[in-house]
Structures are given as C-alpha cells and as structure tokens.
Amino acid sequence: MIHLKTDSSELYEFTLEMIAHHHCTIIQNQADIYSKGVPDFPLNIQTFYEGMHLADHRIIKYVSFQLPTEPIVVPPKKSVHEETPL
C-alpha cells in the first residue's frame, strides 16, 4: 500500500491521474484531511513541515492506494541525444 500526504495540489492531482491510468485501487482519498477537525490515527501524525504548511493555511491532502496485480510498464527514458520532433 502507498500513502501520500501532501500540501501540493499538483502532486495530489498527478497521483490521482496515475492511479486511474494504472488501475490502482484507492483505499482512502481525502482532499482536505483537516476539514472536519483533527483526523484519526495515523493521519493525525504531523511532520515539522506539515505544521508549517498548516500555519500557512495550506490544505493537506491524502490518498492511499494499492498497486495493481499486473506489472506497471514504464516507457524507456529518452536519450539526451534523441531529437524531439517539432
């Protein structure tokens, strides 16, 4: 199981896209874990940086998911010498 807790909307949205693309199973998904007060364990554990982000009024998001049973195929990385078509 993978757990992601972040203040980054971009990372959260990208992760949700990848979960859907790779047919992962979402266990829990919360776009704002503090919207209803202090969350239950283990989400109530705060890192130093999370405390700073909350003090800055940032929204903390959380998603947990399981990888699919079939292998995830990652395309090969392009070489720096490969030309990108215009």
NUFIPA-703140 format. One record per residue: residue number from 1; residue in three letters; z negated, x, y of N, C-alpha, C, O in turn. Coordinates in steps of 0.2 Angstrom, whole numbers. Example, Ala and Ser with C-alpha at 12.3 -4.5 7.8 and 13.67 -1.06 7.14 Angstrom:
2
<node><k>1</k><r>ALA</r><n_up>-39</n_up><n_east>66</n_east><n_north>-28</n_north><ca_up>-39</ca_up><ca_east>62</ca_east><ca_north>-22</ca_north><c_up>-39</c_up><c_east>66</c_east><c_north>-16</c_north><o_up>-42</o_up><o_east>71</o_east><o_north>-17</o_north></node>
<node><k>2</k><r>SER</r><n_up>-35</n_up><n_east>64</n_east><n_north>-11</n_north><ca_up>-36</ca_up><ca_east>68</ca_east><ca_north>-5</ca_north><c_up>-39</c_up><c_east>64</c_east><c_north>0</c_north><o_up>-40</o_up><o_east>67</o_east><o_north>6</o_north></node>
// end
This chain:
86
<node><k>1</k><r>MET</r><n_up>0</n_up><n_east>4</n_east><n_north>-6</n_north><ca_up>0</ca_up><ca_east>0</ca_east><ca_north>0</ca_north><c_up>0</c_up><c_east>4</c_east><c_north>6</c_north><o_up>-3</o_up><o_east>10</o_east><o_north>6</o_north></node>
<node><k>2</k><r>ILE</r><n_up>4</n_up><n_east>2</n_east><n_north>11</n_north><ca_up>4</ca_up><ca_east>6</ca_east><ca_north>18</ca_north><c_up>1</c_up><c_east>2</c_east><c_north>23</c_north><o_up>1</o_up><o_east>-4</o_east><o_north>23</o_north></node>
<node><k>3</k><r>HIS</r><n_up>-3</n_up><n_east>5</n_east><n_north>27</n_north><ca_up>-7</ca_up><ca_east>2</ca_east><ca_north>33</ca_north><c_up>-4</c_up><c_east>5</c_east><c_north>39</c_north><o_up>-4</o_up><o_east>11</o_east><o_north>40</o_north></node>
<node><k>4</k><r>LEU</r><n_up>-2</n_up><n_east>1</n_east><n_north>44</n_north><ca_up>0</ca_up><ca_east>3</ca_east><ca_north>50</ca_north><c_up>-4</c_up><c_east>-1</c_east><c_north>56</c_north><o_up>-4</o_up><o_east>-7</o_east><o_north>56</o_north></node>
<node><k>5</k><r>LYS</r><n_up>-8</n_up><n_east>3</n_east><n_north>60</n_north><ca_up>-12</ca_up><ca_east>0</ca_east><ca_north>65</ca_north><c_up>-10</c_up><c_east>4</c_east><c_north>71</c_north><o_up>-11</o_up><o_east>10</o_east><o_north>72</o_north></node>
<node><k>6</k><r>THR</r><n_up>-7</n_up><n_east>1</n_east><n_north>76</n_north><ca_up>-4</ca_up><ca_east>4</ca_east><ca_north>82</ca_north><c_up>-4</c_up><c_east>0</c_east><c_north>88</c_north><o_up>-5</o_up><o_east>-6</o_east><o_north>88</o_north></node>
<node><k>7</k><r>ASP</r><n_up>-4</n_up><n_east>4</n_east><n_north>94</n_north><ca_up>-3</ca_up><ca_east>1</ca_east><ca_north>101</ca_north><c_up>4</c_up><c_east>1</c_east><c_north>103</c_north><o_up>6</o_up><o_east>-2</o_east><o_north>108</o_north></node>
<node><k>8</k><r>SER</r><n_up>9</n_up><n_east>4</n_east><n_north>99</n_north><ca_up>16</ca_up><ca_east>4</ca_east><ca_north>101</ca_north><c_up>20</c_up><c_east>-2</c_east><c_north>98</c_north><o_up>21</o_up><o_east>-3</o_east><o_north>92</o_north></node>
<node><k>9</k><r>SER</r><n_up>22</n_up><n_east>-6</n_east><n_north>103</n_north><ca_up>26</ca_up><ca_east>-11</ca_east><ca_north>101</ca_north><c_up>33</c_up><c_east>-9</c_east><c_north>97</c_north><o_up>35</o_up><o_east>-12</o_east><o_north>93</o_north></node>
<node><k>10</k><r>GLU</r><n_up>36</n_up><n_east>-4</n_east><n_north>100</n_north><ca_up>42</ca_up><ca_east>-1</ca_east><ca_north>97</ca_north><c_up>41</c_up><c_east>1</c_east><c_north>90</c_north><o_up>45</o_up><o_east>-1</o_east><o_north>85</o_north></node>
<node><k>11</k><r>LEU</r><n_up>36</n_up><n_east>5</n_east><n_north>88</n_north><ca_up>34</ca_up><ca_east>7</ca_east><ca_north>81</ca_north><c_up>33</c_up><c_east>1</c_east><c_north>77</c_north><o_up>35</o_up><o_east>0</o_east><o_north>71</o_north></node>
<node><k>12</k><r>TYR</r><n_up>29</n_up><n_east>-4</n_east><n_north>79</n_north><ca_up>27</ca_up><ca_east>-10</ca_east><ca_north>76</ca_north><c_up>34</c_up><c_east>-14</c_east><c_north>74</c_north><o_up>35</o_up><o_east>-16</o_east><o_north>68</o_north></node>
<node><k>13</k><r>GLU</r><n_up>38</n_up><n_east>-15</n_east><n_north>79</n_north><ca_up>44</ca_up><ca_east>-19</ca_east><ca_north>78</ca_north><c_up>49</c_up><c_east>-15</c_east><c_north>73</c_north><o_up>52</o_up><o_east>-18</o_east><o_north>69</o_north></node>
<node><k>14</k><r>PHE</r><n_up>49</n_up><n_east>-9</n_east><n_north>74</n_north><ca_up>54</ca_up><ca_east>-5</ca_east><ca_north>69</ca_north><c_up>51</c_up><c_east>-5</c_east><c_north>62</c_north><o_up>55</o_up><o_east>-6</o_east><o_north>58</o_north></node>
<node><k>15</k><r>THR</r><n_up>45</n_up><n_east>-5</n_east><n_north>61</n_north><ca_up>42</ca_up><ca_east>-5</ca_east><ca_north>55</ca_north><c_up>43</c_up><c_east>-12</c_east><c_north>52</c_north><o_up>45</o_up><o_east>-12</o_east><o_north>46</o_north></node>
<node><k>16</k><r>LEU</r><n_up>42</n_up><n_east>-17</n_east><n_north>55</n_north><ca_up>44</ca_up><ca_east>-24</ca_east><ca_north>53</ca_north><c_up>51</c_up><c_east>-25</c_east><c_north>51</c_north><o_up>53</o_up><o_east>-28</o_east><o_north>46</o_north></node>
<node><k>17</k><r>GLU</r><n_up>56</n_up><n_east>-21</n_east><n_north>55</n_north><ca_up>63</ca_up><ca_east>-21</ca_east><ca_north>53</ca_north><c_up>64</c_up><c_east>-18</c_east><c_north>46</c_north><o_up>68</o_up><o_east>-20</o_east><o_north>42</o_north></node>
<node><k>18</k><r>MET</r><n_up>61</n_up><n_east>-12</n_east><n_north>46</n_north><ca_up>62</ca_up><ca_east>-8</ca_east><ca_north>40</ca_north><c_up>59</c_up><c_east>-11</c_east><c_north>33</c_north><o_up>61</o_up><o_east>-11</o_east><o_north>28</o_north></node>
<node><k>19</k><r>ILE</r><n_up>53</n_up><n_east>-15</n_east><n_north>34</n_north><ca_up>50</ca_up><ca_east>-19</ca_east><ca_north>29</ca_north><c_up>55</c_up><c_east>-24</c_east><c_north>27</c_north><o_up>56</o_up><o_east>-25</o_east><o_north>20</o_north></node>
<node><k>20</k><r>ALA</r><n_up>58</n_up><n_east>-28</n_east><n_north>31</n_north><ca_up>63</ca_up><ca_east>-33</ca_east><ca_north>29</ca_north><c_up>69</c_up><c_east>-29</c_east><c_north>26</c_north><o_up>72</o_up><o_east>-32</o_east><o_north>21</o_north></node>
<node><k>21</k><r>HIS</r><n_up>72</n_up><n_east>-24</n_east><n_north>29</n_north><ca_up>78</ca_up><ca_east>-21</ca_east><ca_north>27</ca_north><c_up>77</c_up><c_east>-18</c_east><c_north>19</c_north><o_up>81</o_up><o_east>-19</o_east><o_north>15</o_north></node>
<node><k>22</k><r>HIS</r><n_up>71</n_up><n_east>-16</n_east><n_north>18</n_north><ca_up>70</ca_up><ca_east>-13</ca_east><ca_north>11</ca_north><c_up>66</c_up><c_east>-17</c_east><c_north>6</c_north><o_up>64</o_up><o_east>-15</o_east><o_north>1</o_north></node>
<node><k>23</k><r>HIS</r><n_up>65</n_up><n_east>-24</n_east><n_north>8</n_north><ca_up>62</ca_up><ca_east>-29</ca_east><ca_north>4</ca_north><c_up>55</c_up><c_east>-27</c_east><c_north>2</c_north><o_up>54</o_up><o_east>-28</o_east><o_north>-4</o_north></node>
<node><k>24</k><r>CYS</r><n_up>52</n_up><n_east>-24</n_east><n_north>7</n_north><ca_up>44</ca_up><ca_east>-23</ca_east><ca_north>5</ca_north><c_up>41</c_up><c_east>-30</c_east><c_north>6</c_north><o_up>43</o_up><o_east>-35</o_east><o_north>8</o_north></node>
<node><k>25</k><r>THR</r><n_up>35</n_up><n_east>-30</n_east><n_north>3</n_north><ca_up>30</ca_up><ca_east>-36</ca_east><ca_north>3</ca_north><c_up>25</c_up><c_east>-35</c_east><c_north>8</c_north><o_up>21</o_up><o_east>-30</o_east><o_north>8</o_north></node>
<node><k>26</k><r>ILE</r><n_up>25</n_up><n_east>-39</n_east><n_north>13</n_north><ca_up>20</ca_up><ca_east>-39</ca_east><ca_north>18</ca_north><c_up>13</c_up><c_east>-42</c_east><c_north>15</c_north><o_up>13</o_up><o_east>-48</o_east><o_north>12</o_north></node>
<node><k>27</k><r>ILE</r><n_up>8</n_up><n_east>-39</n_east><n_north>16</n_north><ca_up>1</ca_up><ca_east>-41</ca_east><ca_north>14</ca_north><c_up>-2</c_up><c_east>-44</c_east><c_north>19</c_north><o_up>-5</o_up><o_east>-50</o_east><o_north>19</o_north></node>
<node><k>28</k><r>GLN</r><n_up>-2</n_up><n_east>-41</n_east><n_north>25</n_north><ca_up>-5</ca_up><ca_east>-44</ca_east><ca_north>31</ca_north><c_up>-2</c_up><c_east>-42</c_east><c_north>37</c_north><o_up>1</o_up><o_east>-36</o_east><o_north>38</o_north></node>
<node><k>29</k><r>ASN</r><n_up>-1</n_up><n_east>-46</n_east><n_north>42</n_north><ca_up>3</ca_up><ca_east>-45</ca_east><ca_north>48</ca_north><c_up>-1</c_up><c_east>-48</c_east><c_north>54</c_north><o_up>-1</o_up><o_east>-54</o_east><o_north>54</o_north></node>
<node><k>30</k><r>GLN</r><n_up>-3</n_up><n_east>-44</n_east><n_north>59</n_north><ca_up>-6</ca_up><ca_east>-47</ca_east><ca_north>65</ca_north><c_up>-4</c_up><c_east>-43</c_east><c_north>71</c_north><o_up>-4</o_up><o_east>-37</o_east><o_north>72</o_north></node>
<node><k>31</k><r>ALA</r><n_up>-1</n_up><n_east>-47</n_east><n_north>75</n_north><ca_up>2</ca_up><ca_east>-44</ca_east><ca_north>81</ca_north><c_up>-3</c_up><c_east>-42</c_east><c_north>87</c_north><o_up>-1</o_up><o_east>-39</o_east><o_north>91</o_north></node>
<node><k>32</k><r>ASP</r><n_up>-9</n_up><n_east>-45</n_east><n_north>86</n_north><ca_up>-15</ca_up><ca_east>-43</ca_east><ca_north>90</ca_north><c_up>-21</c_up><c_east>-44</c_east><c_north>87</c_north><o_up>-24</o_up><o_east>-50</o_east><o_north>86</o_north></node>
<node><k>33</k><r>ILE</r><n_up>-24</n_up><n_east>-39</n_east><n_north>84</n_north><ca_up>-29</ca_up><ca_east>-39</ca_east><ca_north>79</ca_north><c_up>-36</c_up><c_east>-41</c_east><c_north>83</c_north><o_up>-41</o_up><o_east>-43</o_east><o_north>80</o_north></node>
<node><k>34</k><r>TYR</r><n_up>-36</n_up><n_east>-40</n_east><n_north>90</n_north><ca_up>-42</ca_up><ca_east>-42</ca_east><ca_north>94</ca_north><c_up>-41</c_up><c_east>-49</c_east><c_north>97</c_north><o_up>-46</o_up><o_east>-51</o_east><o_north>101</o_north></node>
<node><k>35</k><r>SER</r><n_up>-36</n_up><n_east>-53</n_east><n_north>96</n_north><ca_up>-35</ca_up><ca_east>-59</ca_east><ca_north>99</ca_north><c_up>-41</c_up><c_east>-64</c_east><c_north>98</c_north><o_up>-42</o_up><o_east>-69</o_east><o_north>102</o_north></node>
<node><k>36</k><r>LYS</r><n_up>-44</n_up><n_east>-63</n_east><n_north>92</n_north><ca_up>-49</ca_up><ca_east>-68</ca_east><ca_north>90</ca_north><c_up>-56</c_up><c_east>-65</c_east><c_north>90</c_north><o_up>-60</o_up><o_east>-67</o_east><o_north>86</o_north></node>
<node><k>37</k><r>GLY</r><n_up>-57</n_up><n_east>-60</n_east><n_north>94</n_north><ca_up>-63</ca_up><ca_east>-56</ca_east><ca_north>94</ca_north><c_up>-63</c_up><c_east>-50</c_east><c_north>89</c_north><o_up>-57</o_up><o_east>-47</o_east><o_north>88</o_north></node>
<node><k>38</k><r>VAL</r><n_up>-68</n_up><n_east>-47</n_east><n_north>87</n_north><ca_up>-68</ca_up><ca_east>-41</ca_east><ca_north>83</ca_north><c_up>-66</c_up><c_east>-43</c_east><c_north>76</c_north><o_up>-69</o_up><o_east>-47</o_east><o_north>73</o_north></node>
<node><k>39</k><r>PRO</r><n_up>-61</n_up><n_east>-39</n_east><n_north>74</n_north><ca_up>-59</ca_up><ca_east>-40</ca_east><ca_north>67</ca_north><c_up>-64</c_up><c_east>-38</c_east><c_north>61</c_north><o_up>-68</o_up><o_east>-34</o_east><o_north>63</o_north></node>
<node><k>40</k><r>ASP</r><n_up>-62</n_up><n_east>-41</n_east><n_north>55</n_north><ca_up>-67</ca_up><ca_east>-39</ca_east><ca_north>50</ca_north><c_up>-65</c_up><c_east>-32</c_east><c_north>47</c_north><o_up>-60</o_up><o_east>-29</o_east><o_north>49</o_north></node>
<node><k>41</k><r>PHE</r><n_up>-69</n_up><n_east>-29</n_east><n_north>43</n_north><ca_up>-68</ca_up><ca_east>-23</ca_east><ca_north>40</ca_north><c_up>-62</c_up><c_east>-23</c_east><c_north>36</c_north><o_up>-60</o_up><o_east>-28</o_east><o_north>33</o_north></node>
<node><k>42</k><r>PRO</r><n_up>-57</n_up><n_east>-18</n_east><n_north>36</n_north><ca_up>-58</ca_up><ca_east>-11</ca_east><ca_north>39</ca_north><c_up>-55</c_up><c_east>-11</c_east><c_north>46</c_north><o_up>-55</o_up><o_east>-6</o_east><o_north>49</o_north></node>
<node><k>43</k><r>LEU</r><n_up>-52</n_up><n_east>-16</n_east><n_north>48</n_north><ca_up>-49</ca_up><ca_east>-16</ca_east><ca_north>55</ca_north><c_up>-53</c_up><c_east>-15</c_east><c_north>60</c_north><o_up>-51</o_up><o_east>-13</o_east><o_north>66</o_north></node>
<node><k>44</k><r>ASN</r><n_up>-60</n_up><n_east>-16</n_east><n_north>59</n_north><ca_up>-65</ca_up><ca_east>-15</ca_east><ca_north>65</ca_north><c_up>-66</c_up><c_east>-8</c_east><c_north>66</c_north><o_up>-70</o_up><o_east>-6</o_east><o_north>71</o_north></node>
<node><k>45</k><r>ILE</r><n_up>-64</n_up><n_east>-3</n_east><n_north>62</n_north><ca_up>-65</ca_up><ca_east>4</ca_east><ca_north>62</ca_north><c_up>-60</c_up><c_east>6</c_east><c_north>68</c_north><o_up>-54</o_up><o_east>5</o_east><o_north>67</o_north></node>
<node><k>46</k><r>GLN</r><n_up>-63</n_up><n_east>9</n_east><n_north>73</n_north><ca_up>-59</ca_up><ca_east>11</ca_east><ca_north>79</ca_north><c_up>-59</c_up><c_east>19</c_east><c_north>79</c_north><o_up>-64</o_up><o_east>22</o_east><o_north>78</o_north></node>
<node><k>47</k><r>THR</r><n_up>-53</n_up><n_east>22</n_east><n_north>80</n_north><ca_up>-52</ca_up><ca_east>29</ca_east><ca_north>82</ca_north><c_up>-54</c_up><c_east>30</c_east><c_north>89</c_north><o_up>-54</o_up><o_east>25</o_east><o_north>93</o_north></node>
<node><k>48</k><r>PHE</r><n_up>-55</n_up><n_east>36</n_east><n_north>91</n_north><ca_up>-56</ca_up><ca_east>38</ca_east><ca_north>98</ca_north><c_up>-50</c_up><c_east>35</c_east><c_north>102</c_north><o_up>-51</o_up><o_east>32</o_east><o_north>108</o_north></node>
<node><k>49</k><r>TYR</r><n_up>-44</n_up><n_east>36</n_east><n_north>100</n_north><ca_up>-38</ca_up><ca_east>34</ca_east><ca_north>104</ca_north><c_up>-37</c_up><c_east>27</c_east><c_north>104</c_north><o_up>-35</o_up><o_east>24</o_east><o_north>109</o_north></node>
<node><k>50</k><r>GLU</r><n_up>-39</n_up><n_east>23</n_east><n_north>99</n_north><ca_up>-39</ca_up><ca_east>16</ca_east><ca_north>99</ca_north><c_up>-44</c_up><c_east>13</c_east><c_north>104</c_north><o_up>-42</o_up><o_east>9</o_east><o_north>108</o_north></node>
<node><k>51</k><r>GLY</r><n_up>-50</n_up><n_east>16</n_east><n_north>105</n_north><ca_up>-54</ca_up><ca_east>14</ca_east><ca_north>110</ca_north><c_up>-52</c_up><c_east>15</c_east><c_north>117</c_north><o_up>-53</o_up><o_east>11</o_east><o_north>121</o_north></node>
<node><k>52</k><r>MET</r><n_up>-48</n_up><n_east>21</n_east><n_north>118</n_north><ca_up>-45</ca_up><ca_east>22</ca_east><ca_north>124</ca_north><c_up>-39</c_up><c_east>17</c_east><c_north>126</c_north><o_up>-39</o_up><o_east>15</o_east><o_north>132</o_north></node>
<node><k>53</k><r>HIS</r><n_up>-35</n_up><n_east>16</n_east><n_north>121</n_north><ca_up>-30</ca_up><ca_east>11</ca_east><ca_north>122</ca_north><c_up>-33</c_up><c_east>4</c_east><c_north>123</c_north><o_up>-30</o_up><o_east>0</o_east><o_north>128</o_north></node>
<node><k>54</k><r>LEU</r><n_up>-38</n_up><n_east>2</n_east><n_north>120</n_north><ca_up>-41</ca_up><ca_east>-5</ca_east><ca_north>122</ca_north><c_up>-44</c_up><c_east>-5</c_east><c_north>129</c_north><o_up>-44</o_up><o_east>-10</o_east><o_north>132</o_north></node>
<node><k>55</k><r>ALA</r><n_up>-47</n_up><n_east>1</n_east><n_north>131</n_north><ca_up>-50</ca_up><ca_east>1</ca_east><ca_north>138</ca_north><c_up>-44</c_up><c_east>1</c_east><c_north>143</c_north><o_up>-45</o_up><o_east>-1</o_east><o_north>149</o_north></node>
<node><k>56</k><r>ASP</r><n_up>-38</n_up><n_east>3</n_east><n_north>141</n_north><ca_up>-32</ca_up><ca_east>2</ca_east><ca_north>145</ca_north><c_up>-28</c_up><c_east>-4</c_east><c_north>144</c_north><o_up>-23</o_up><o_east>-5</o_east><o_north>147</o_north></node>
<node><k>57</k><r>HIS</r><n_up>-32</n_up><n_east>-9</n_east><n_north>141</n_north><ca_up>-29</ca_up><ca_east>-16</ca_east><ca_north>139</ca_north><c_up>-23</c_up><c_east>-16</c_east><c_north>135</c_north><o_up>-19</o_up><o_east>-21</o_east><o_north>136</o_north></node>
<node><k>58</k><r>ARG</r><n_up>-22</n_up><n_east>-12</n_east><n_north>131</n_north><ca_up>-16</ca_up><ca_east>-12</ca_east><ca_north>126</ca_north><c_up>-18</c_up><c_east>-16</c_east><c_north>120</c_north><o_up>-23</o_up><o_east>-17</o_east><o_north>118</o_north></node>
<node><k>59</k><r>ILE</r><n_up>-12</n_up><n_east>-19</n_east><n_north>118</n_north><ca_up>-13</ca_up><ca_east>-24</ca_east><ca_north>112</ca_north><c_up>-12</c_up><c_east>-19</c_east><c_north>106</c_north><o_up>-8</o_up><o_east>-15</o_east><o_north>105</o_north></node>
<node><k>60</k><r>ILE</r><n_up>-17</n_up><n_east>-20</n_east><n_north>101</n_north><ca_up>-17</ca_up><ca_east>-16</ca_east><ca_north>95</ca_north><c_up>-14</c_up><c_east>-21</c_east><c_north>89</c_north><o_up>-16</o_up><o_east>-26</o_east><o_north>88</o_north></node>
<node><k>61</k><r>LYS</r><n_up>-9</n_up><n_east>-18</n_east><n_north>86</n_north><ca_up>-5</ca_up><ca_east>-22</ca_east><ca_north>81</ca_north><c_up>-7</c_up><c_east>-19</c_east><c_north>74</c_north><o_up>-8</o_up><o_east>-13</o_east><o_north>73</o_north></node>
<node><k>62</k><r>TYR</r><n_up>-6</n_up><n_east>-23</n_east><n_north>69</n_north><ca_up>-7</ca_up><ca_east>-21</ca_east><ca_north>62</ca_north><c_up>-3</c_up><c_east>-24</c_east><c_north>57</c_north><o_up>-1</o_up><o_east>-30</o_east><o_north>57</o_north></node>
<node><k>63</k><r>VAL</r><n_up>0</n_up><n_east>-20</n_east><n_north>52</n_north><ca_up>4</ca_up><ca_east>-23</ca_east><ca_north>47</ca_north><c_up>2</c_up><c_east>-19</c_east><c_north>41</c_north><o_up>2</o_up><o_east>-13</o_east><o_north>41</o_north></node>
<node><k>64</k><r>SER</r><n_up>1</n_up><n_east>-22</n_east><n_north>35</n_north><ca_up>0</ca_up><ca_east>-19</ca_east><ca_north>29</ca_north><c_up>5</c_up><c_east>-21</c_east><c_north>24</c_north><o_up>7</o_up><o_east>-27</o_east><o_north>24</o_north></node>
<node><k>65</k><r>PHE</r><n_up>8</n_up><n_east>-17</n_east><n_north>20</n_north><ca_up>14</ca_up><ca_east>-19</ca_east><ca_north>15</ca_north><c_up>14</c_up><c_east>-15</c_east><c_north>9</c_north><o_up>11</o_up><o_east>-9</o_east><o_north>9</o_north></node>
<node><k>66</k><r>GLN</r><n_up>18</n_up><n_east>-17</n_east><n_north>4</n_north><ca_up>19</ca_up><ca_east>-13</ca_east><ca_north>-2</ca_north><c_up>26</c_up><c_east>-11</c_east><c_north>-2</c_north><o_up>30</o_up><o_east>-15</o_east><o_north>0</o_north></node>
<node><k>67</k><r>LEU</r><n_up>27</n_up><n_east>-5</n_east><n_north>-5</n_north><ca_up>34</ca_up><ca_east>-3</ca_east><ca_north>-6</ca_north><c_up>37</c_up><c_east>-7</c_east><c_north>-11</c_north><o_up>34</o_up><o_east>-10</o_east><o_north>-16</o_north></node>
<node><k>68</k><r>PRO</r><n_up>44</n_up><n_east>-8</n_east><n_north>-11</n_north><ca_up>47</ca_up><ca_east>-12</ca_east><ca_north>-16</ca_north><c_up>47</c_up><c_east>-8</c_east><c_north>-23</c_north><o_up>46</o_up><o_east>-2</o_east><o_north>-23</o_north></node>
<node><k>69</k><r>THR</r><n_up>49</n_up><n_east>-12</n_east><n_north>-28</n_north><ca_up>49</ca_up><ca_east>-8</ca_east><ca_north>-35</ca_north><c_up>55</c_up><c_east>-4</c_east><c_north>-36</c_north><o_up>54</o_up><o_east>1</o_east><o_north>-39</o_north></node>
<node><k>70</k><r>GLU</r><n_up>60</n_up><n_east>-6</n_east><n_north>-33</n_north><ca_up>66</ca_up><ca_east>-2</ca_east><ca_north>-33</ca_north><c_up>66</c_up><c_east>4</c_east><c_north>-28</c_north><o_up>63</o_up><o_east>3</o_east><o_north>-23</o_north></node>
<node><k>71</k><r>PRO</r><n_up>69</n_up><n_east>10</n_east><n_north>-30</n_north><ca_up>68</ca_up><ca_east>15</ca_east><ca_north>-25</ca_north><c_up>72</c_up><c_east>14</c_east><c_north>-19</c_north><o_up>77</o_up><o_east>10</o_east><o_north>-18</o_north></node>
<node><k>72</k><r>ILE</r><n_up>69</n_up><n_east>17</n_east><n_north>-13</n_north><ca_up>72</ca_up><ca_east>16</ca_east><ca_north>-7</ca_north><c_up>77</c_up><c_east>22</c_east><c_north>-6</c_north><o_up>75</o_up><o_east>28</o_east><o_north>-7</o_north></node>
<node><k>73</k><r>VAL</r><n_up>83</n_up><n_east>21</n_east><n_north>-4</n_north><ca_up>88</ca_up><ca_east>26</ca_east><ca_north>-4</ca_north><c_up>89</c_up><c_east>28</c_east><c_north>4</c_north><o_up>90</o_up><o_east>23</o_east><o_north>8</o_north></node>
<node><k>74</k><r>VAL</r><n_up>87</n_up><n_east>34</n_east><n_north>5</n_north><ca_up>88</ca_up><ca_east>36</ca_east><ca_north>12</ca_north><c_up>94</c_up><c_east>40</c_east><c_north>13</c_north><o_up>96</o_up><o_east>45</o_east><o_north>9</o_north></node>
<node><k>75</k><r>PRO</r><n_up>99</n_up><n_east>38</n_east><n_north>18</n_north><ca_up>105</ca_up><ca_east>42</ca_east><ca_north>18</ca_north><c_up>104</c_up><c_east>49</c_east><c_north>20</c_north><o_up>99</o_up><o_east>50</o_east><o_north>24</o_north></node>
<node><k>76</k><r>PRO</r><n_up>108</n_up><n_east>53</n_east><n_north>18</n_north><ca_up>108</ca_up><ca_east>60</ca_east><ca_north>20</ca_north><c_up>108</c_up><c_east>61</c_east><c_north>27</c_north><o_up>112</o_up><o_east>58</o_east><o_north>31</o_north></node>
<node><k>77</k><r>LYS</r><n_up>104</n_up><n_east>66</n_east><n_north>30</n_north><ca_up>104</ca_up><ca_east>68</ca_east><ca_north>37</ca_north><c_up>111</c_up><c_east>72</c_east><c_north>38</c_north><o_up>113</o_up><o_east>76</o_east><o_north>35</o_north></node>
<node><k>78</k><r>LYS</r><n_up>114</n_up><n_east>70</n_east><n_north>44</n_north><ca_up>120</ca_up><ca_east>73</ca_east><ca_north>46</ca_north><c_up>118</c_up><c_east>80</c_east><c_north>48</c_north><o_up>113</o_up><o_east>82</o_east><o_north>51</o_north></node>
<node><k>79</k><r>SER</r><n_up>123</n_up><n_east>85</n_east><n_north>47</n_north><ca_up>123</ca_up><ca_east>92</ca_east><ca_north>49</ca_north><c_up>124</c_up><c_east>92</c_east><c_north>56</c_north><o_up>127</o_up><o_east>88</o_east><o_north>59</o_north></node>
<node><k>80</k><r>VAL</r><n_up>121</n_up><n_east>97</n_east><n_north>59</n_north><ca_up>122</ca_up><ca_east>98</ca_east><ca_north>66</ca_north><c_up>129</c_up><c_east>100</c_east><c_north>68</c_north><o_up>132</o_up><o_east>100</o_east><o_north>74</o_north></node>
<node><k>81</k><r>HIS</r><n_up>133</n_up><n_east>102</n_east><n_north>63</n_north><ca_up>140</ca_up><ca_east>104</ca_east><ca_north>63</ca_north><c_up>145</c_up><c_east>98</c_east><c_north>63</c_north><o_up>151</o_up><o_east>99</o_east><o_north>64</o_north></node>
<node><k>82</k><r>GLU</r><n_up>142</n_up><n_east>93</n_east><n_north>60</n_north><ca_up>147</ca_up><ca_east>87</ca_east><ca_north>59</ca_north><c_up>148</c_up><c_east>84</c_east><c_north>66</c_north><o_up>143</o_up><o_east>83</o_east><o_north>70</o_north></node>
<node><k>83</k><r>GLU</r><n_up>154</n_up><n_east>82</n_east><n_north>67</n_north><ca_up>156</ca_up><ca_east>79</ca_east><ca_north>73</ca_north><c_up>154</c_up><c_east>71</c_east><c_north>73</c_north><o_up>155</o_up><o_east>68</o_east><o_north>68</o_north></node>
<node><k>84</k><r>THR</r><n_up>152</n_up><n_east>69</n_east><n_north>79</n_north><ca_up>151</ca_up><ca_east>62</ca_east><ca_north>79</ca_north><c_up>157</c_up><c_east>58</c_east><c_north>82</c_north><o_up>160</o_up><o_east>61</o_east><o_north>87</o_north></node>
<node><k>85</k><r>PRO</r><n_up>160</n_up><n_east>53</n_east><n_north>79</n_north><ca_up>166</ca_up><ca_east>50</ca_east><ca_north>82</ca_north><c_up>164</c_up><c_east>47</c_east><c_north>88</c_north><o_up>159</o_up><o_east>44</o_east><o_north>90</o_north></node>
<node><k>86</k><r>LEU</r><n_up>169</n_up><n_east>47</n_east><n_north>93</n_north><ca_up>168</ca_up><ca_east>44</ca_east><ca_north>99</ca_north><c_up>170</c_up><c_east>37</c_east><c_north>99</c_north><o_up>169</o_up><o_east>33</o_east><o_north>105</o_north></node>
// end
